Amino acid sequence: MEKSKLLEILYEWNIWSGKRLNTGFGREVIERLLKFVDLPEVLVFKGVRRSGKSTLMFQVIYKILNRGVDPKQTLYVNFEEPFFAGETSLALMEQIYGVYREHLNPDDFAWIFLDEVQTIPGWERWVRGIQEREKGKVKILVTGSSSALLSREFSTLLTGRQVSFEIFPFSFKEFLLTKKIEIRGKEDIYGKKRRIKYHLAEYINWGGFPEVTLNQSEEVKKTLLKQYFEDILYHDVVERFRIRDVITLKRLAINYVTNAGNLMSFRKLGGDLEIPPDAVRRYSGFLEEAYLIGFLSLFSYSFRKQLRNERKVYVIDTGMRNAVGFTFSKDLGRNIENVVYLELRRRGTDIYYWRNDREVDFVIEDGGKKVLLNVSAGIEIKEREKEGLITGAKSLGIQEVLLITEDTERKIKEKGVVIQYTPLYRWLLGY
């Protein structure tokens, strides 16, 4: 690509051209992330497309500018830029960096922001090379729409040299901030309870994708969610993994989105959809890497037992489920369970489910401590929700369990097990 054209593209995206970057709403992860900004490791933001990774990069740029960094010490590159189509290679990365150093920042420290870098095969090799060549003179931050952002071939190149953060659509607390509701403590929740519960219903129905959240038109929201589904499917799965049987892949994806919260097996699903089990397994792995879905394994001390048993499937966003899945009602219980799953993922804990003749929705392992959690939808709490927790607690030697409810808040002891009832809105807000 000609240098003049490349420089024109960079001026279009970067703050040193006078452009104002859209920083959106503050994200909860930003303070944790900033602790690593001055360390030499590459910062990697992974997550589903349209979840706000680019906006988060822009927030970091302004944070470092507020510390007195010259705007020309920052370089932002979006590798999904249409003008880069057909040019995505290590040679392009080297040319971009060379043009930046030649025309804007020849010698000073540089902050390099590489957006959707998974489009460049072998990008890790270039990053490792720049780190070694410009040691002490660059800080690199990258984003990508794949959980396997570091390719198997090159992952060892950045072993011990990168710190990864998973970025999800808005949490409920972030969602409330877009509605100008800030929660400063437990007492604040009680004072704003009516508004909080009103927006919780909206959050469960439409999910937390930033652009969807900020748009007021239901027609636009639904159109955006359907388009996101298509973009994930085609850009992050079909193109990346060179899938030929797109119809089969889409049928499988819609089945998963529709049946979020249910148990599944590759063999049974293959029989139902008339797809070979090996294809189901392979395609499912691709959909999970693209962050469209996530799986939970059975909690067991036997790894073989985990592999043999069915897994539970969840979707990246309840709004997408409602817009794309074949649901004949709002299916509130499954949506609430999916919201809890996503919040547990944000909190970074290891998650499983448990069952024998009873079932526990989530077994959480955090710092060696196990927590059992069931989700109850509706005002009336079903007996099976309590019984599942009690049975699971006795089997796993746990004294106290958690039951997420619509509005009930109390603590009881039944059959030797303490059950803490906590309303969903309070649990999501961390109180």
N, C-alpha and C positions, 0 to 999 in steps of 0.2 A: 504494500500500500504506500502511496506517495506520502512523504512527510507532511506536506501542507494539508492534505486531507485528514491525516491522523491528528494533527494539531487542532484542526477545526473541530473534530469530534470531541477531543479532550476539553476544549474550551466550552463546548456545549454542556458538559457535565460537571465541571469543577468550579469551586468557590472562588478561585483566583481570577476567574473571568468576570466576577461581579454577580454571578448567579447566586440566588438564595435557595438553599436546599430545604426541602420539606422535611422537617423533623417530627411531624405528627405529635402524638402524645407520648409522654415519658413512659418507659417500660420498666417493670420491676427488676429485670435482670441487669439494668444498666449500672447500678452501683457495684454489684458483684463483678461485673465485667471490667470496670475501670480499675479494679485492684491489679489487673494483669497488663494494663496498657503500657507500663514502663518496663516490663520484663521482656527479655529477648525472644520468648516463644512466639510462634505464629498463633494468632487468635483465629479460631474457626467457628463461624456461626452456621449451624446446620438446621434446616427445618423446611416445612412444606412451602411451596411458592406462595406468594401473596400474604405471608404471615407477618411481614414487617421487618425482614432482615436488612433490606437496603435502608429503610428509615432508621433502624438502629445504628447502622454505619454512619449515617448523617449526624445522629446525636453524638456519637463519639467524636466526629470531626469538630463539631462546635465545642465540645467539652475541652478538647486539647487547644483549640484556638483561644478559648477563655483563659488559658494558662499563659498566653503570650506567644504561641507558635505562629510563625508567619504562614498565611494561607498557601504560599507557593511551596511550602514544605509538605503539602498534602497532595496526593494523587489518587483520584477515584476513577476506576475503569469498570464499566458495565459490559460484560462479555456477551450479553444478549442484545447488544446494540445491533440493529439491522444492518448497518454498514460493515459489520464484521462477519456477516454471513459468508461462509466459504473460506474465511481467512483464519479460523480459529486454530492456532498452532503455537508451539513454543517460540517460533520465529516472530510471530506477532507480539507476544509478550515482551520479547527482547527489544523489538523495535519501539514499542510504546515506552518502555523504560528509558531507552536511549534518547528518544525525542524529548521526553520530560526532562532528563538530565541536561540535554544540550540547550534547551530553550527556556527553562524555568528555574531549575535548581541544580546547578552543576556540582556543588560541593557540600551543601549543608545536609543535616540529618533529614531523612524523608519518611513520611508516613504513607504507606502504600495500601490502598483499599481495593481489593479485587472482588467484584460482585459476580455471582453465578459462575464461579471459576470452573465448575465441573464440565463446562463446555469445551475446555482445553485439555485434550488428552495428555497426561503426563505432567500436568501443571506443578506437581510436587517437586519434580526434578529442577524446574526453573527456580522455584522458591528457595530450595536448598542451595542452588548455585549462587543466587543473589545474596543470601545470608552469609555465605562464606566469602564471596568476592567483596561485599560491602560491609563486612563485619563491623558492628557498632555504629553503622550509618543509616540503617533502615529498620523500620518496624512494619510488619506485614499483617494485615487482617483480611480474611477471605470469607465469602459466603457461598453456600451451595444448597440446592434443593434435593439432597440425597443424604440418607443416614450413612451410606458408605462413600462419603466424599473423598476419602483417601483410598485410591485404588489399591487392589491387592498387590499389584506389581510394584508400586512405588511407596507403599505405606511405611516401609522401614526407613525410607529417606528422612521422614520427619518424626520418627519415634523419639519421644523425649523432648521434641522441639516444638510441640504444638499443644494448645489448650482448647478444648472444644466446648461449645455451649449449644444446647438445643433451644431453638426459638419456635414457640407455638403461637397460634392466634391469641387474641386478648384473653387474659384471665378475667374472672368476674370482677375483681377489684379494678383492673384496668378498664374494663367495660364501663363500670360506674363512673370512672373519671371522665369518660367521654360524655356522660350525662350530667357533669358538674356535681357529682356526689363524691365527696372525699370522706373516707372513714378513718378516724384518728384513734379509735378505741372501742371497747365493748359497749360503753354507755352511748357512744355515737350511733351504734347500730339500733338500739332501742328507740332513739329519738327519730331515726329516719326509716324505721322498719317498713312503713307502708310503701314508700317510694322504692326501697330496696327490693321488696317482694314483687312489685309491679315490673321492675326492670329485670328481675331474675326470670320471669316468664318469657320476656322478650329475648333474653340471652339464651335460654334453652331452645327457643324456637328458631332463632336466626344465627346462633353461634357467635364466634368472636373474630372472624376475619376483619381486619381494620376497615377496609373500604366499604364492606357490607354494613358494618356497625355505624359508620358515619353517614350513610345514605338513608334518606327518609322514605324513599319510594319502595313499597313492597315488590312491585314489578321489577325494578332495577336490582333489588337485593337478590331475588330469585334468579334473574338472568346472570348476575355476577357469579353466584354459587354454581350454577350449571356450567358456566364458562371455565371456572377454576377447575372443576372436575375434568372437563375435556382437556385443559392445558396440562394438568398433572399427567393424565393418561397418555397424551400424545407426545409432549415434550420430554417428560421425565421418565417415561417407561418405553413407549413405542420407539422413539428416536434413539434413546440412549442404549437400549438393549436389542435394537433392530428386530422388533417383533413383526412377524408377517401376518399372523392370524389375529388381526385387531378385533374382529367381531367376538371371538372367543374371550379375549382379554377383557373386553368391555362388559360382556355378560357376567364374567366372574367378578369384576369390580363392583357392578351394580348389585349383585347378590350379596357381597360382603357389606356394602353400605346399607342395604335394606335390613340385613340381619345382624346389625351391630348389637353386641351384648349377648349373642347366642353362642353355644358350643358348636364346633364344626370339626370335621376330619377331612383330610384331602381325598381319601378314598370315597367316602360317602358323597361328598360334594361333586367329585368327578362323575360318579354314577348318576346323580340327580341332573347334572348339566350335560351329561354325555361327553365329558372331557377326560382324557387319560390322566390318572392320578399324578404322574410325573410332571405333566404340563401344569396341573393345578398347583403343585408344590413350587415349581419354578416361577410361574406367573405371580403366585402369592408373595414370594420373596421379593420380586421386582416392585410390586405394589407397596410392600412394607418399606423398602428402601426409599421410595418416593414419598413416604410419609402419608400416603392416602389412608392406610389402615395400620393397626397395630395388633399384635397377638399376645395373649396371656397363657402361660403354661400352668398346669396343675402344680400346686405346692407339694413337693415330695422330697424326701432326703435321697431318693433313688433317681439318678439322672435318666436311667432307662425307663422308669415308670413315667417320668415327665414326657419323654419322647413318644411313648406308646399311647398316651391318653389324648383325648380331644383338647383343642385349644379354644379359647374365647377370642372373638374378634371385635374390635372397636374401630370407629372411624375418626378422622382427624378433627371433625367439626360437626356439631349436631345440625347446624343450619344446612350444611351440604347434604347431610342424611335426609333431611326433610324435603330438600329441593330435588334430589336426584333419585332417592330410593323409592321402591314400590311400597309405600306405607299407606294404609287405607284409613288411618286415624293418626293423631299426633303421637301415639305410642309413648306417652309421657314417661312411663317407668324406664324404658330402654334409653330414652334420651337423657334422663337424669343420671342413670348409671354411667352413660358415656361421658357426661360432664365431669363426674367424679373421677373416672379413669384419667381424663386429660389433666385434671388438676394434680393427681398423683404423679403423672409423668412430669409436670412442671416442677414439682417439688423434688424430683430426682431420686425417688426411692425405688427399690426393687419390688415389683408387683407380681403376684400370682393369684389364682383362685384356688379354692379347696372344695372337695366334695367327697361324700360316700353316699349314704342314703339322704343326707341333707347337703346344703350348699352354702358356702360363704363367698360373697361377691369378690372380695379382695383380701388377700393376705399380704401385708406390707412388711418388708424387712428393712430396717433402718438402724444402722449401727449395732447390729446383733440383736436388736429388740424386734419382736414380732407383734403386729397389730392386726386384729381381725375387724373387718368393716363390712356391714351390709347396708344396702340402700333400700329405703321404703318410700314408695310414691303414694300420695294421697293422704288424707287425714287419718283414715283408719289404718293402723299398723297390723300387718298380717302376722299371724302366729308363726308361720314358717320362717319369717325373717329372724325372729328371736330364737327359735329352735335351732336354726342353722348355726347361729353364733354360739349358742350354748354347746351344741354337739362338737363344733370345731374347736372351741376353747378347751373342752375336756380332753379331746384327742391330742391337742398340741401343747397341753399344759400351760394354758394362758388364763390369768385370773380376771382380766378386765377387757371388755370389747366395746366397739363403737357401732351405733345404729344411727345412720343419717335419716332424718325424718323431714316432713314438710314443715312442721311448726312445733312439734313436741320437744320439750327440753326438761329432762329429769335424769336421775340416776337411781337404778333399782338393783337389787340382788336377787337372782333367781337361780335355783339349783346350784348354788355355790359360785355363780359367775356374776360379776358386776357388769351391768349393761348401761353405758352412757348414751342417752338419747340426745342428739344434737341436730338442730335445724340445718338444712342444706345451706341457706344463705349465710349463716354464721360460720359454718365449717369452711366454705369457700373463701370467706374473708379472713380466715385465720384466727377467729375468736370463738 
